Amino acid sequence: FGSLLGLCLIVQIMTGLFLAMHYTADTTTAFASVAHLCRDVNHGWLIRNLHANGASVFFMCVYAHVGRGLYYGSYLFTETWNTGIILLFLVMATAFVGYVLP
C-alpha cells in the first residue's frame, strides 16, 4: 500500500495545484470560482472530483497500510513505527487544518 500512497499523494498535489490556480478565496466570489472551474475549465469537474475522492482513497490506503503493519507485527520495530505514527498524525493534522476548518 506504500506505492499506492505515493501515487495518491502525487495525484492530490497535482490536482490541488490545478484547483488553486482557479480558486478565489474571497467570500463573495469563492462559489463562483468553483462554478467557473466545473463549467468553463476543460475537465475542471474531473480535477475537482479526483481531488475530493483522492483524499478518501488516500486515507483508506493509510489505514490499510497501518493495519498491515499491525497484522505483521511491525510495531516491534519501534523507531520505524514511531516515525510512521508521527507521519500519520501529520497527515491527520493537515487534513483537519486544510479541509475541516475552512
Chimera marker file (.cmm) of the C-alpha trace (Angstrom):
<marker_set name="trace">
<marker id="1" x="0.000" y="0.000" z="0.000" r="1" g="1" b="0" radius="0.5"/>
<marker id="2" x="3.006" y="2.279" z="0.231" r="1" g="1" b="0" radius="0.5"/>
<marker id="3" x="3.237" y="2.710" z="-3.539" r="1" g="1" b="0" radius="0.5"/>
<marker id="4" x="-0.497" y="3.476" z="-3.708" r="1" g="1" b="0" radius="0.5"/>
<marker id="5" x="0.031" y="6.099" z="-1.005" r="1" g="1" b="0" radius="0.5"/>
<marker id="6" x="2.734" y="7.714" z="-3.108" r="1" g="1" b="0" radius="0.5"/>
<marker id="7" x="0.518" y="7.676" z="-6.184" r="1" g="1" b="0" radius="0.5"/>
<marker id="8" x="-2.418" y="9.155" z="-4.253" r="1" g="1" b="0" radius="0.5"/>
<marker id="9" x="-0.182" y="11.844" z="-2.782" r="1" g="1" b="0" radius="0.5"/>
<marker id="10" x="1.122" y="12.835" z="-6.219" r="1" g="1" b="0" radius="0.5"/>
<marker id="11" x="-2.435" y="12.983" z="-7.596" r="1" g="1" b="0" radius="0.5"/>
<marker id="12" x="-3.547" y="15.077" z="-4.603" r="1" g="1" b="0" radius="0.5"/>
<marker id="13" x="-0.695" y="17.546" z="-5.024" r="1" g="1" b="0" radius="0.5"/>
<marker id="14" x="-1.194" y="17.893" z="-8.777" r="1" g="1" b="0" radius="0.5"/>
<marker id="15" x="-4.976" y="18.310" z="-8.626" r="1" g="1" b="0" radius="0.5"/>
<marker id="16" x="-4.629" y="20.649" z="-5.645" r="1" g="1" b="0" radius="0.5"/>
<marker id="17" x="-2.269" y="22.875" z="-7.609" r="1" g="1" b="0" radius="0.5"/>
<marker id="18" x="-4.651" y="22.968" z="-10.571" r="1" g="1" b="0" radius="0.5"/>
<marker id="19" x="-7.559" y="23.778" z="-8.264" r="1" g="1" b="0" radius="0.5"/>
<marker id="20" x="-5.564" y="26.524" z="-6.553" r="1" g="1" b="0" radius="0.5"/>
<marker id="21" x="-4.890" y="28.154" z="-9.927" r="1" g="1" b="0" radius="0.5"/>
<marker id="22" x="-8.610" y="28.748" z="-10.433" r="1" g="1" b="0" radius="0.5"/>
<marker id="23" x="-9.825" y="29.269" z="-6.862" r="1" g="1" b="0" radius="0.5"/>
<marker id="24" x="-10.558" y="32.666" z="-5.327" r="1" g="1" b="0" radius="0.5"/>
<marker id="25" x="-10.556" y="32.871" z="-1.527" r="1" g="1" b="0" radius="0.5"/>
<marker id="26" x="-12.754" y="35.963" z="-1.364" r="1" g="1" b="0" radius="0.5"/>
<marker id="27" x="-16.049" y="35.210" z="0.374" r="1" g="1" b="0" radius="0.5"/>
<marker id="28" x="-18.149" y="36.832" z="-2.335" r="1" g="1" b="0" radius="0.5"/>
<marker id="29" x="-16.521" y="35.070" z="-5.291" r="1" g="1" b="0" radius="0.5"/>
<marker id="30" x="-15.450" y="31.687" z="-3.870" r="1" g="1" b="0" radius="0.5"/>
<marker id="31" x="-18.562" y="29.842" z="-5.020" r="1" g="1" b="0" radius="0.5"/>
<marker id="32" x="-18.403" y="31.499" z="-8.425" r="1" g="1" b="0" radius="0.5"/>
<marker id="33" x="-14.787" y="30.403" z="-8.851" r="1" g="1" b="0" radius="0.5"/>
<marker id="34" x="-15.717" y="26.778" z="-8.110" r="1" g="1" b="0" radius="0.5"/>
<marker id="35" x="-18.644" y="27.017" z="-10.526" r="1" g="1" b="0" radius="0.5"/>
<marker id="36" x="-16.282" y="28.506" z="-13.133" r="1" g="1" b="0" radius="0.5"/>
<marker id="37" x="-13.883" y="25.618" z="-12.592" r="1" g="1" b="0" radius="0.5"/>
<marker id="38" x="-16.590" y="22.999" z="-13.059" r="1" g="1" b="0" radius="0.5"/>
<marker id="39" x="-18.295" y="24.652" z="-16.030" r="1" g="1" b="0" radius="0.5"/>
<marker id="40" x="-15.716" y="26.602" z="-18.024" r="1" g="1" b="0" radius="0.5"/>
<marker id="41" x="-12.350" y="24.913" z="-17.432" r="1" g="1" b="0" radius="0.5"/>
<marker id="42" x="-11.598" y="21.891" z="-19.599" r="1" g="1" b="0" radius="0.5"/>
<marker id="43" x="-12.089" y="18.809" z="-17.417" r="1" g="1" b="0" radius="0.5"/>
<marker id="44" x="-12.361" y="21.015" z="-14.327" r="1" g="1" b="0" radius="0.5"/>
<marker id="45" x="-15.133" y="18.845" z="-12.926" r="1" g="1" b="0" radius="0.5"/>
<marker id="46" x="-12.817" y="15.844" z="-13.260" r="1" g="1" b="0" radius="0.5"/>
<marker id="47" x="-9.981" y="17.619" z="-11.445" r="1" g="1" b="0" radius="0.5"/>
<marker id="48" x="-12.323" y="18.607" z="-8.621" r="1" g="1" b="0" radius="0.5"/>
<marker id="49" x="-13.748" y="15.093" z="-8.262" r="1" g="1" b="0" radius="0.5"/>
<marker id="50" x="-10.298" y="13.488" z="-8.436" r="1" g="1" b="0" radius="0.5"/>
<marker id="51" x="-9.116" y="15.771" z="-5.653" r="1" g="1" b="0" radius="0.5"/>
<marker id="52" x="-12.157" y="15.152" z="-3.452" r="1" g="1" b="0" radius="0.5"/>
<marker id="53" x="-12.250" y="11.391" z="-3.916" r="1" g="1" b="0" radius="0.5"/>
<marker id="54" x="-8.469" y="11.071" z="-3.933" r="1" g="1" b="0" radius="0.5"/>
<marker id="55" x="-8.392" y="12.236" z="-0.323" r="1" g="1" b="0" radius="0.5"/>
<marker id="56" x="-10.728" y="9.415" z="0.667" r="1" g="1" b="0" radius="0.5"/>
<marker id="57" x="-8.679" y="6.857" z="-1.252" r="1" g="1" b="0" radius="0.5"/>
<marker id="58" x="-5.505" y="8.232" z="0.337" r="1" g="1" b="0" radius="0.5"/>
<marker id="59" x="-6.874" y="7.727" z="3.849" r="1" g="1" b="0" radius="0.5"/>
<marker id="60" x="-8.155" y="4.245" z="3.019" r="1" g="1" b="0" radius="0.5"/>
<marker id="61" x="-4.642" y="3.360" z="1.833" r="1" g="1" b="0" radius="0.5"/>
<marker id="62" x="-3.150" y="4.873" z="5.012" r="1" g="1" b="0" radius="0.5"/>
<marker id="63" x="-5.446" y="2.807" z="7.219" r="1" g="1" b="0" radius="0.5"/>
<marker id="64" x="-4.752" y="-0.360" z="5.202" r="1" g="1" b="0" radius="0.5"/>
<marker id="65" x="-1.019" y="0.324" z="5.455" r="1" g="1" b="0" radius="0.5"/>
<marker id="66" x="-1.227" y="0.749" z="9.235" r="1" g="1" b="0" radius="0.5"/>
<marker id="67" x="-3.462" y="-2.313" z="9.526" r="1" g="1" b="0" radius="0.5"/>
<marker id="68" x="-0.988" y="-4.395" z="7.578" r="1" g="1" b="0" radius="0.5"/>
<marker id="69" x="1.771" y="-3.190" z="9.886" r="1" g="1" b="0" radius="0.5"/>
<marker id="70" x="-0.274" y="-4.188" z="12.927" r="1" g="1" b="0" radius="0.5"/>
<marker id="71" x="-1.083" y="-7.596" z="11.467" r="1" g="1" b="0" radius="0.5"/>
<marker id="72" x="2.533" y="-8.429" z="10.668" r="1" g="1" b="0" radius="0.5"/>
<marker id="73" x="3.896" y="-7.076" z="13.961" r="1" g="1" b="0" radius="0.5"/>
<marker id="74" x="5.833" y="-4.163" z="12.529" r="1" g="1" b="0" radius="0.5"/>
<marker id="75" x="5.243" y="-2.256" z="15.767" r="1" g="1" b="0" radius="0.5"/>
<marker id="76" x="8.192" y="-4.196" z="17.175" r="1" g="1" b="0" radius="0.5"/>
<marker id="77" x="10.498" y="-2.022" z="15.052" r="1" g="1" b="0" radius="0.5"/>
<marker id="78" x="9.999" y="0.937" z="17.371" r="1" g="1" b="0" radius="0.5"/>
<marker id="79" x="11.988" y="3.580" z="15.501" r="1" g="1" b="0" radius="0.5"/>
<marker id="80" x="10.291" y="2.874" z="12.178" r="1" g="1" b="0" radius="0.5"/>
<marker id="81" x="6.875" y="2.503" z="13.820" r="1" g="1" b="0" radius="0.5"/>
<marker id="82" x="7.197" y="5.784" z="15.736" r="1" g="1" b="0" radius="0.5"/>
<marker id="83" x="8.231" y="7.595" z="12.564" r="1" g="1" b="0" radius="0.5"/>
<marker id="84" x="5.140" y="6.211" z="10.842" r="1" g="1" b="0" radius="0.5"/>
<marker id="85" x="2.907" y="7.293" z="13.722" r="1" g="1" b="0" radius="0.5"/>
<marker id="86" x="4.332" y="10.814" z="13.544" r="1" g="1" b="0" radius="0.5"/>
<marker id="87" x="3.629" y="10.863" z="9.797" r="1" g="1" b="0" radius="0.5"/>
<marker id="88" x="0.092" y="9.604" z="10.453" r="1" g="1" b="0" radius="0.5"/>
<marker id="89" x="-0.526" y="12.417" z="12.936" r="1" g="1" b="0" radius="0.5"/>
<marker id="90" x="0.897" y="14.969" z="10.488" r="1" g="1" b="0" radius="0.5"/>
<marker id="91" x="-1.386" y="13.700" z="7.706" r="1" g="1" b="0" radius="0.5"/>
<marker id="92" x="-4.409" y="13.879" z="10.006" r="1" g="1" b="0" radius="0.5"/>
<marker id="93" x="-3.466" y="17.372" z="11.186" r="1" g="1" b="0" radius="0.5"/>
<marker id="94" x="-3.015" y="18.539" z="7.592" r="1" g="1" b="0" radius="0.5"/>
<marker id="95" x="-6.401" y="17.126" z="6.607" r="1" g="1" b="0" radius="0.5"/>
<marker id="96" x="-8.039" y="18.774" z="9.610" r="1" g="1" b="0" radius="0.5"/>
<marker id="97" x="-6.481" y="22.184" z="9.011" r="1" g="1" b="0" radius="0.5"/>
<marker id="98" x="-6.909" y="22.092" z="5.232" r="1" g="1" b="0" radius="0.5"/>
<marker id="99" x="-10.326" y="20.504" z="4.832" r="1" g="1" b="0" radius="0.5"/>
<marker id="100" x="-12.296" y="20.560" z="8.079" r="1" g="1" b="0" radius="0.5"/>
<marker id="101" x="-11.530" y="24.027" z="9.432" r="1" g="1" b="0" radius="0.5"/>
<marker id="102" x="-12.200" y="26.153" z="6.319" r="1" g="1" b="0" radius="0.5"/>
<link id1="1" id2="2" r="1" g="1" b="0" radius="0.2"/>
<link id1="2" id2="3" r="1" g="1" b="0" radius="0.2"/>
<link id1="3" id2="4" r="1" g="1" b="0" radius="0.2"/>
<link id1="4" id2="5" r="1" g="1" b="0" radius="0.2"/>
<link id1="5" id2="6" r="1" g="1" b="0" radius="0.2"/>
<link id1="6" id2="7" r="1" g="1" b="0" radius="0.2"/>
<link id1="7" id2="8" r="1" g="1" b="0" radius="0.2"/>
<link id1="8" id2="9" r="1" g="1" b="0" radius="0.2"/>
<link id1="9" id2="10" r="1" g="1" b="0" radius="0.2"/>
<link id1="10" id2="11" r="1" g="1" b="0" radius="0.2"/>
<link id1="11" id2="12" r="1" g="1" b="0" radius="0.2"/>
<link id1="12" id2="13" r="1" g="1" b="0" radius="0.2"/>
<link id1="13" id2="14" r="1" g="1" b="0" radius="0.2"/>
<link id1="14" id2="15" r="1" g="1" b="0" radius="0.2"/>
<link id1="15" id2="16" r="1" g="1" b="0" radius="0.2"/>
<link id1="16" id2="17" r="1" g="1" b="0" radius="0.2"/>
<link id1="17" id2="18" r="1" g="1" b="0" radius="0.2"/>
<link id1="18" id2="19" r="1" g="1" b="0" radius="0.2"/>
<link id1="19" id2="20" r="1" g="1" b="0" radius="0.2"/>
<link id1="20" id2="21" r="1" g="1" b="0" radius="0.2"/>
<link id1="21" id2="22" r="1" g="1" b="0" radius="0.2"/>
<link id1="22" id2="23" r="1" g="1" b="0" radius="0.2"/>
<link id1="23" id2="24" r="1" g="1" b="0" radius="0.2"/>
<link id1="24" id2="25" r="1" g="1" b="0" radius="0.2"/>
<link id1="25" id2="26" r="1" g="1" b="0" radius="0.2"/>
<link id1="26" id2="27" r="1" g="1" b="0" radius="0.2"/>
<link id1="27" id2="28" r="1" g="1" b="0" radius="0.2"/>
<link id1="28" id2="29" r="1" g="1" b="0" radius="0.2"/>
<link id1="29" id2="30" r="1" g="1" b="0" radius="0.2"/>
<link id1="30" id2="31" r="1" g="1" b="0" radius="0.2"/>
<link id1="31" id2="32" r="1" g="1" b="0" radius="0.2"/>
<link id1="32" id2="33" r="1" g="1" b="0" radius="0.2"/>
<link id1="33" id2="34" r="1" g="1" b="0" radius="0.2"/>
<link id1="34" id2="35" r="1" g="1" b="0" radius="0.2"/>
<link id1="35" id2="36" r="1" g="1" b="0" radius="0.2"/>
<link id1="36" id2="37" r="1" g="1" b="0" radius="0.2"/>
<link id1="37" id2="38" r="1" g="1" b="0" radius="0.2"/>
<link id1="38" id2="39" r="1" g="1" b="0" radius="0.2"/>
<link id1="39" id2="40" r="1" g="1" b="0" radius="0.2"/>
<link id1="40" id2="41" r="1" g="1" b="0" radius="0.2"/>
<link id1="41" id2="42" r="1" g="1" b="0" radius="0.2"/>
<link id1="42" id2="43" r="1" g="1" b="0" radius="0.2"/>
<link id1="43" id2="44" r="1" g="1" b="0" radius="0.2"/>
<link id1="44" id2="45" r="1" g="1" b="0" radius="0.2"/>
<link id1="45" id2="46" r="1" g="1" b="0" radius="0.2"/>
<link id1="46" id2="47" r="1" g="1" b="0" radius="0.2"/>
<link id1="47" id2="48" r="1" g="1" b="0" radius="0.2"/>
<link id1="48" id2="49" r="1" g="1" b="0" radius="0.2"/>
<link id1="49" id2="50" r="1" g="1" b="0" radius="0.2"/>
<link id1="50" id2="51" r="1" g="1" b="0" radius="0.2"/>
<link id1="51" id2="52" r="1" g="1" b="0" radius="0.2"/>
<link id1="52" id2="53" r="1" g="1" b="0" radius="0.2"/>
<link id1="53" id2="54" r="1" g="1" b="0" radius="0.2"/>
<link id1="54" id2="55" r="1" g="1" b="0" radius="0.2"/>
<link id1="55" id2="56" r="1" g="1" b="0" radius="0.2"/>
<link id1="56" id2="57" r="1" g="1" b="0" radius="0.2"/>
<link id1="57" id2="58" r="1" g="1" b="0" radius="0.2"/>
<link id1="58" id2="59" r="1" g="1" b="0" radius="0.2"/>
<link id1="59" id2="60" r="1" g="1" b="0" radius="0.2"/>
<link id1="60" id2="61" r="1" g="1" b="0" radius="0.2"/>
<link id1="61" id2="62" r="1" g="1" b="0" radius="0.2"/>
<link id1="62" id2="63" r="1" g="1" b="0" radius="0.2"/>
<link id1="63" id2="64" r="1" g="1" b="0" radius="0.2"/>
<link id1="64" id2="65" r="1" g="1" b="0" radius="0.2"/>
<link id1="65" id2="66" r="1" g="1" b="0" radius="0.2"/>
<link id1="66" id2="67" r="1" g="1" b="0" radius="0.2"/>
<link id1="67" id2="68" r="1" g="1" b="0" radius="0.2"/>
<link id1="68" id2="69" r="1" g="1" b="0" radius="0.2"/>
<link id1="69" id2="70" r="1" g="1" b="0" radius="0.2"/>
<link id1="70" id2="71" r="1" g="1" b="0" radius="0.2"/>
<link id1="71" id2="72" r="1" g="1" b="0" radius="0.2"/>
<link id1="72" id2="73" r="1" g="1" b="0" radius="0.2"/>
<link id1="73" id2="74" r="1" g="1" b="0" radius="0.2"/>
<link id1="74" id2="75" r="1" g="1" b="0" radius="0.2"/>
<link id1="75" id2="76" r="1" g="1" b="0" radius="0.2"/>
<link id1="76" id2="77" r="1" g="1" b="0" radius="0.2"/>
<link id1="77" id2="78" r="1" g="1" b="0" radius="0.2"/>
<link id1="78" id2="79" r="1" g="1" b="0" radius="0.2"/>
<link id1="79" id2="80" r="1" g="1" b="0" radius="0.2"/>
<link id1="80" id2="81" r="1" g="1" b="0" radius="0.2"/>
<link id1="81" id2="82" r="1" g="1" b="0" radius="0.2"/>
<link id1="82" id2="83" r="1" g="1" b="0" radius="0.2"/>
<link id1="83" id2="84" r="1" g="1" b="0" radius="0.2"/>
<link id1="84" id2="85" r="1" g="1" b="0" radius="0.2"/>
<link id1="85" id2="86" r="1" g="1" b="0" radius="0.2"/>
<link id1="86" id2="87" r="1" g="1" b="0" radius="0.2"/>
<link id1="87" id2="88" r="1" g="1" b="0" radius="0.2"/>
<link id1="88" id2="89" r="1" g="1" b="0" radius="0.2"/>
<link id1="89" id2="90" r="1" g="1" b="0" radius="0.2"/>
<link id1="90" id2="91" r="1" g="1" b="0" radius="0.2"/>
<link id1="91" id2="92" r="1" g="1" b="0" radius="0.2"/>
<link id1="92" id2="93" r="1" g="1" b="0" radius="0.2"/>
<link id1="93" id2="94" r="1" g="1" b="0" radius="0.2"/>
<link id1="94" id2="95" r="1" g="1" b="0" radius="0.2"/>
<link id1="95" id2="96" r="1" g="1" b="0" radius="0.2"/>
<link id1="96" id2="97" r="1" g="1" b="0" radius="0.2"/>
<link id1="97" id2="98" r="1" g="1" b="0" radius="0.2"/>
<link id1="98" id2="99" r="1" g="1" b="0" radius="0.2"/>
<link id1="99" id2="100" r="1" g="1" b="0" radius="0.2"/>
<link id1="100" id2="101" r="1" g="1" b="0" radius="0.2"/>
<link id1="101" id2="102" r="1" g="1" b="0" radius="0.2"/>
</marker_set>
